[in-house]
Amino acid sequence: MYLFNIKLWNFRKFGSVNGIDLNNPNLDLNFTNGLNVLIGENDSGKTGIIDAIKLVLKTHSYDWLKTTHEDFFNDSARIRIELIFKDLFDEEAKNFTEWLGWEEKILENDGATEKVQVPYLRLIYDVSRNLKDYYIFPTDIKAGVDESGYPLTAEAREYLKVTYLKPLRDAKEELIPRKNSRLSQILQGHDAFKGKEETHILVGIFREFNTSVEKYFVGKDKDDQPLPEPNQKGKELKDEIDRFIKAFYSTEKESNFGVVGSNLKNILEKLELSLKDEINPGLGTLNRLFMSSELLHLQKKNWNGIRLGLIEELEAHLHPQAQMKIIESLQQENNIQLILTTHSPNLGSKIKLENLILCNSSSAFPLGLDYTKLAEEDYIFLERFLDVTKANLFFAKGVIMVEGWAEEILLPALAKKLKSQNIISKNLTDSGVSIVNIGNTAFLKYSKIFLRKKEGEVLDIPISVITDVDIPEYEKTPRVDDDGKVIKNTRGKTEYIYEKRESEILIQETTDKKATIISKLKGQKVDVFVAPNWTLEYSILKSTSLGTKFCEVFKKIHPDIDEMDFEKELATKLINKGLNKTEIAYELAQALESTPDLVLDETDAGIKYIIDAIKYVCND
């Protein structure tokens, strides 16, 4: 069995001022039977989803979990949480017989289909409060197909407890020996110890040890023979204590040394878990050790309950390589379900896209094939090319996608200049915007991550796609003599001439290309901003705001050019792929930040597309 769906009404940020409508939950989220990773910017609801699950199912660590006033959305008087479990095996379903619902499922076998009835389990947690007295009314976990459900027994709830690892966990504290230590709780629930309180071999070993300790303090060995003289100090110590005891109590009284408690629970509370041959391990090592022990709950044999682990901020105290190693391992686990939260782009880039759930604007959006407009082959592509630098798009309030380093270098400087001129109120950093350098023109594959299949469902993250029109304004033709013969230089290489293309044809081609690009990429919150001319550099050259500065930089980076015709020289460099785009972008960015009198005109046709793209994601 696994947790298939969660529905929330008025829980934390998932709420509405219109009250509870059972047909329209404030969150309706499906999970996969395997790894699920909640990602998104801070305060996007990731922890709220985890806490809602914990509140209903409770945890193996016996955390004190109850509804508080902070759990209610604004001034709402009622919270409702529903959880649905599917794929119950017979041995699991028998624990919930009186609460099960049934649904039709189509099975395929050797090309034939068969309709069968399969069970599912719905849990209901519905709690209200009196706003006048500020009192939360007690309630029970219920289950069933009816709206209100029927109370779930304590025995049935035991089969639904989850394993939970809290964020910024103190692994050192959790692993040390002490009364009711977390390690002892984990071990007591394992098959190695469960139900063997008096018969376990450790009990006998421990009692033998305790007897040996007692005998040491009376000066004898295990065979009741006197210990050698150097080992009689323990007896001397006991005799001194006994002298006072007999004086304070009576001559019949004497002390007894031993290890307190010899039952299995006491023994397990004295155990410490560590890594062999590891001296003074750090927090990262201890965190991995603690996770390894907690996940024992999910591997129990002869267990007919849920195997669900909740891990908040998996990356806590872990360096990137350790994060990668752990998530690779968890993705290979079978027969368990995990729901994780993370703020790590390292993990975001390593986890398969279909396992990610993007939290945004009081909602959550699974990124699997059934939910996005990505094709199956797109997932294969993105799994290979969605690296750490691109994965920060999952944690941004807005995203600008660009196709190269030049745009990535130049855009932050342009945004700062726009802010200094009050064209926008916040720069990219203040707006929480990430620039994602696609490195090619595969925008369609990346932008479709944010496009939803479900009618009316929109992921509320503005996405600007900035791209070149890539229609050359010059053409390269061989130089020929009067007889039409190709002219070659002294090294035997063909000489070329570079001529501007016919204006009407160029305009029509550019217009058609822009329309094609926009029609493919634009949709929902994804908008497309296409350069008005050939490339970014060519458009900046034509800019009334930056054209002069561009020519200065162009000449500085390529001193061999003829400054009498910058346009032709730029075209030549572009056609022959000899333009140092990155260095030019760097110098322009420096100029934008260090030249106060350099003013951008937001109506400037050459760079308006870039300004509009920045304004769109900065919500101006």
N, C-alpha and C positions, 0 to 999 in steps of 0.2 A: 504494500500500500504506500501511497505517497500523497503529499499535499498538492492537490491539483489547482485549487483556486482559493483566493481570499477576497472577501467583500467587506468594505468598511463604510459605515455611516457615522459622521460626526466624531470621528476619532482623530485627535490631534489636528493636523492641518488638512485632513481629508474630511471636509464638511461643507455644509450649505446653510444659509440663513433661512431656507424654506422648509426646514424640518426634514423628517425621514420619509422618503418614498421608497418602499421596498423594491419597486421595479427599476429604480435608478440609484444604485449605490454611488457613493462619492469616490470609491476606488473599486475596480473590478479587475483583478489581476490573476492571470494564469501562470503557473510554474511548470517547469519540465521535471521529469522523473530522473533527476541527476543533479548536475551543477547549475545553480542559479546565482548570478552575481548582480547585486544592486549597485548601480553607479549613478553619478550625477553630482551637481554642485552641492555645496554645503546647504543644509536646511531644505533639502528637496524631498524629505520624507522617508529616507532609507531606514533610519532607526525606528521611525514610527511603525513601519511594516513589520520589522523584527519584533518590536515590543507587543504589537497586537497579537502575533502568533504566540509569543510567550505567555501573554495574559490568559489566553484560552487554554493552551496545552500544558503549561507549567514546565519545569525543568527537572532533570535528574539531580541537580545540585541543590534542590530544595530552597531556591531563592524565594524571598518573601515578595510575592507579586500580588498587587491589588490595584484596583482602579482609583485614581486620584482626580481631583478637580482639574488638574492640568491636562488630563486626557480628553476632556470634553472640548469640542470645537467651539470657540468663542463662548457665547452664553447659552448654548444648547443644553437641553435638559435630559438628553437621551443619547446613548452610544449603542451601536449594534455592530457586532463582528460575526461574520459567517465564514467557516472553513469547510471546504469540500475535499474529501479523500477518495481517490479512485484506485483501480487495479488491486482490489483486496483479494488475497488468496483465501481459500476456504478456512485455513487455520487462523487467519487474521479476522475474517468476517464473523466467525463464531463468537468473538468477544463482544460484538455489537449487534447481535441478532435482532433485538427488539427496536433498534433505532435505524436500521438500514432502509435505504431507498433503492429502487431498481430502475434501470434504464436500458434501452435497446442498443446493442452494439453489433456492428457487422464484422464478422471474422472471415479472413481469406485463407483458403487451404487448397493448394494445388490448382489455383485458378478458379476454384468454386467459392462462392460466398454463402455465408450462413448468418442469419439473424439470431442473436442470443440475448437473454436478459442477464445483466451483470449488476452486482451491488455497488452502491456508493454510500458514503457516510457524510452527513452534513452536521456540523456542530454550530451551535448558536449561543452567542454571549450577548445578552440584551440587558443593559443596566441604565437606571434612571437616577436622577437626583432632584431634590427639592431646592430650587434656587433661593427661596425665601429663607429657609433654615440652613442652607448650604450643607445639606446632608445627602450622602450617597446611599441609596437603598441597597441592602444585600441582595445578591442574586446567585443562581447556580448556573453551571454550564449545562446546556441542554443539547439534545440531538434529535434528529428526525426530519421527515419531509414536510411536516406542517409548519406553518409560520412561527408558532411559538415553541414547538418541540417539546420533549419530555426530559426531565432531569437525568443526567448521566451518572451512573453509580461510581463510587470511588474506585472500585475494582476496574471498571472500564477505563477510567481516566488514567490509570497506571500504564496502560498500553499506549498512551498518547504522549507521554512525556518526551521532551526534546533534550538534546545535548546543546548547551549554550556556552560560548566563549565571549565574554564581554570585551569591549574595546579597552585599549591601554591596560590590559590585564597584568596584574602583578604575579607573574609566574613563580617568582621566588617564594613569595608568601604562600601561594597555593600548594607548593610542593613540600614545604617543611613539615616535619612530624609535629603533630599537636592533636588535641582532642577535637574530634569531628573534622579532621583535616579533609580537604577536598580529595586528596589522593586516597584516603581510607574509604570515602564514600564511593569513589569509582571502583575500587577493588572489591568492596562488599557486594556490589551489584553484578560482578563478573561470575561466570560459571565456575571459575577456579575456587571461589570462596562461598558463593551463595548457598544457604541451607546446610552449611557444614560447621556451624558454630562450635560444636564440641568434638567433632570427629576429625577435623582437619589435621594433617600431619604437623603443621606449624604449631598447633596447640601443644602437642606432645613435646616437640623440640623446645618450645619456649618454657615449658614446665621443668624440663631437665636443666635448662640453663638457670632457671630461677632457683632450683635446688642447689646447684653448684655455687651460686652467689651466696645463698644462706650458709652453706658449709664453710665457705672461705672465711666468713666473719666469726666462725667458731673454731677456726684453725684446723679444719680437716679437709681431706680431698674427697672425691666422689665415692671412694671405697671406705670412708670414715676413718682413714688413717691420718695421723698428725702430719700437717704440712711442714716442710723444712723451716728452720728458724727464720730466715729472711722473710718468709711469707706469713709470719705470725703477727705482723703489725695490724692486720685487720681485726684479729681477736683482741689485741690490746686496746684498739679503738672502741670495740663493742663493750669490753669490760669496763672502760671508763664511763661510757654512757650508762651502762647497767648500774654502776655504783650510785649515780645520781637518781636513776629511776627507782631503785629499791629504797633510797632515802626519801624520795618524794611520794612514792606510792606504798609499796609493801615489798617484803622480801620475795614474794611469789612472782613479782613482775619482772620482765626483762625485754630488751629490744629485739627486733627482728629486721634484718636487712633483706631486701628483695626488690624486684621490679614490680611495680604496682600493676595489677590486672593481668590475668593470664588467659582471658577469653579471646576469641578471634578478633573481635572489634578492637580491644585494647592493643592487641599485637599489630594490627594494620595501622592503627593511629601512630605507632612508633616507627613505621617504615619511612624511609626517605628514598626518593627516586632521583638518580643522577646519571650522567653519562660516564661510562667506564673510562678511566685514565684522563678525564677532563678536570683540570685544576682551575678553581675559581671561574666557572663559566659565566659569560655575560648574559644580559637580558635577552638577546636574540637567541642564544642557544637554549636558555631556560624556556623561552616562549615556545620553541619548536618541541621541546620535551613535554611541556604541559599540553600542547595540542595533541601530541601523540597519545598521551594518557587519556585525555577527554574523549577522543574518538573511539576508545575501546567500547563505549556504549553502542556504537553503530555496528560493531562487529560481533555482538553476542550471538552465540549459538542457541538453538532451541528457544528463540525469542519470537513471539507472534504479535509484537507491537510495531509501531512506526520506527523507522530508522532515519531520523531527521536531525541534522546538525545545523545550528545557527552560529555563524562566526562573524563578529563585527570587527572591521578593520584588520583583516588578515595580515596586513603589512606591519602591524605594530612591532617596533624594535627590530625589524628585519631589513637587511640591506637588499638592494635590487636582485642580486643573484640568488639569495635565499628565497625571496618572494617567488621568483620564476620556478625554482626547483619545487617548492611546495605546491604551487598551482598546477604544475605539470602532473604531479603525483595525484592530486585530488581529482583532476579531470579523468584519470584512468580508473578511479574507484568504481566498482560495480555494486548494485543492490543497495545503495544508500542515496539519500537525497541531501544536498547541502544548499543552504541559502546564505550567501555571504554579502557583506558590504565592503566597499573599498573606495579610497580616494587616490589610489596609485595608478598613474598612467602605465607603469611597468606591467601591472597585472591586467589593465585594460587592453594592452596590446597582445598579451599572451593568451587570454581567454578567448575561446571561440565566440564569434559574434552572436551565434544563436543561443549562447548561454547568458548573454547580457540582458539586463533590464534597466532601461534608462529612466531615472526618476526626474520629473520635471513638472513644475506648475501644478502641484497637488494631484499628480497622477503618476502612473508608471507605465512604461512602454516596452514590452518585450521586443527584442530585435531579431527574433527567429524568422524563418522563411514564411510562416503563416501570417506574419504581421507587417512586414515591410514590403516595399516594392522592389527589393533586390531579387535578382534571379539566382537560381542555385549556383551557377558558375561564378556569380559575383562574390558569394561567400568564400569560395575557393581562392579567388584573387585576393580578397581583403585579408584572409587568414595569413597570406604570405607577405602582403605589403603594408598592413596596418601596424606600423611600428610604434615605438614609444612616443616619438615626436608628434605623430598623427593622433595617437590615442588621447591626447589632452582635449580633443573635441568633445569627449564624453563628460567633461567636467566644466564646460564653459557656459556662460549666459548667452553667448553669441559666437559664431564662427565665420571667419573669412577664409575661403579656400583659394589658394593661388597655385600657379603652375611652375614657379621657379624661385630661386634664391633672390633675384632682383626685387620682386614684389615683396617677399618676406622681409627684406632689409629696409625697403623704402616706406612701407605702410605705417609702421609705428611713428616714424618721423613726420609723415604727412598728418597723422591723427593729432600729434602734439601741436603742430602748427595750426590746425583747424581749431583746436581747443583754445589756443592763445588768441585767436581771432574771434572767439565766441561763436564760431559756426557750429560747433558741437559743445555740449556742456561737460563731457567726460572723455578722456582719452581711452585707448583700447584696454589698458590695464585696469583703470577705474571701472570700466564697463564690464569687466570679466570676459573679455573677448579673446579667443585664441585664433592665431593665424596658423593655418594648416597648409604646409607646403606639399602639395600632391606630387610634385616632381615630374609630372607629365600632364597629359590632357584627359586623364581618366576620371574627370569630375563626376560623371554620371554614376559610377560605382560608389563613390563616397557620398554624394548628395542623397542617393536613394536610401541610405541608412536612416535618414530623417523623414522619409515619405511613408505614410501609413496606408495600408490597404483598406482598412475599415472606413466606410463612408462617414464623414463628419468628424473623424478623429484626426487631430492635428497636434504635432509635437511643437510646443511653443518655444522654440529656439530659433531666432533669426539666422539664416545662413546666406552669406553673400558669396557668390562664385564670381571671381574675377578672372577673365580669360582674354587672350588676344584674338583678334579676328583672323589673323594669319593669312591675309590676302596681300601678296607682295605688290607694292606700288611701283617697283621698278622691275625690269626684266633684263636678263643677262643673255647677250647674243654674241657669237664669234665675230671678230673683225675680219672683213673680206676686202680684197683688192677690187679694182675695176672689172676684173674678169670673173669675180665671184669666188675666187680661191681664198681659203682660210689663211690668214696671216699668222705666222708664228714668230716668237721672239728668238733671240740668239741662242737660248737654251732649248729651243725646239718645242716650247710650250705655246699653246694657242693663246692669242690675245683676244680680250673681250671688251665689249662696250656695254655700258649700263644706261638704259634709257627709261624714262618715265612712261608708264603705260597710259593708254587712252583713258581720259577722265570718265567718260560716260560708262564705259565697260567696267571700270574699277568701282564706281559708285554702285552699279547694279549688283556686281558680285559681292561687294561688302554688305549691302543691304540684305541680299538673299542669305548669306552666310550667318549674319547676326540673327535673322529670323529662325534659321534652322537650329542654331545653338540654344536660343532661348526656349524654343518649343520643346527641346529635349530635356533641358535641365530645370526650367522654372516650374514650381508647383508648391502648394501649401505655404510653408514659411521659407522655402528656398527661392531666392531671387538671383538673377543673373545680370552681370554688368560686363559688357563686351567693349573692348577698346575700339574707339572710333576709327583708328588707323591700324595699319599693319601689325605693330607690336607695341608693347609698353614704351620702349625707348622712342619709337617713331612718333607715338602719340604725345610724349613729353616734349619732343622736339617741336611739335606743332603748337604746344601750349603757349598761351600769352603770358602765363604766370612763371613758368619754369623753363621756357625755351632758351632764353639767353644764358641762364645758369647751366643748362644742359650742354650747350655748345662749349662753354668754358671747361667743363669737366671732361667732355668728349675729347677735346684737344689735349688736355693734361694727360689722359690715360693713353691716347693714341696720337702722339706728337707728329707722326708722319703724315697725317691727313692734310688735305687742301682745305684750309678754312674759308676759301672763297665760295665753297659749295658744300656746306655741312650736310644737307639733305642727301645729296648724291653719295657723299663719303659714307654716311650712315647706311644707306641702302647697300652699298658695296660690301661693307663689313657684315651686314645681316645676311646677304645672299651667300657670301663665302664663309659664313659661320666664324668670322674672325673678331667679333665684338666682345670685349671684356665686360659683360653685363653686370657681373657681381661687383667689380671694382667701381664701375660707374654709379651703381646704386648706392654703394657705401659713401662715395664722395658727395652725392646729392643729398643723402640723409644727413651727413655732417653739415652741409651748407644750410639745410632747412633748420637745423637746431642751433646754428651759430650765427645766423644772419637775421637779426630782428626786422630789418626793413624789407625782407623777402616776403611778399604778401601773396596769398592764394586767392584767386577769384573763383568762387563756387559755380559760376556760370561759364567758366573757361572750358570750351568744347574739348580741348585736348585731354584734360584730366577730370572732367566732370564725372565720368563713369567711376573713377576711383573714389572721389569724394562722396558720391551717392552710395557706394558700397559701404564705406565707413559709417556714414550717417545711418544707414539701415540697421546695422548690427548694434550701433550705440544707442538705438531707440530714440533718435532725435528726428 
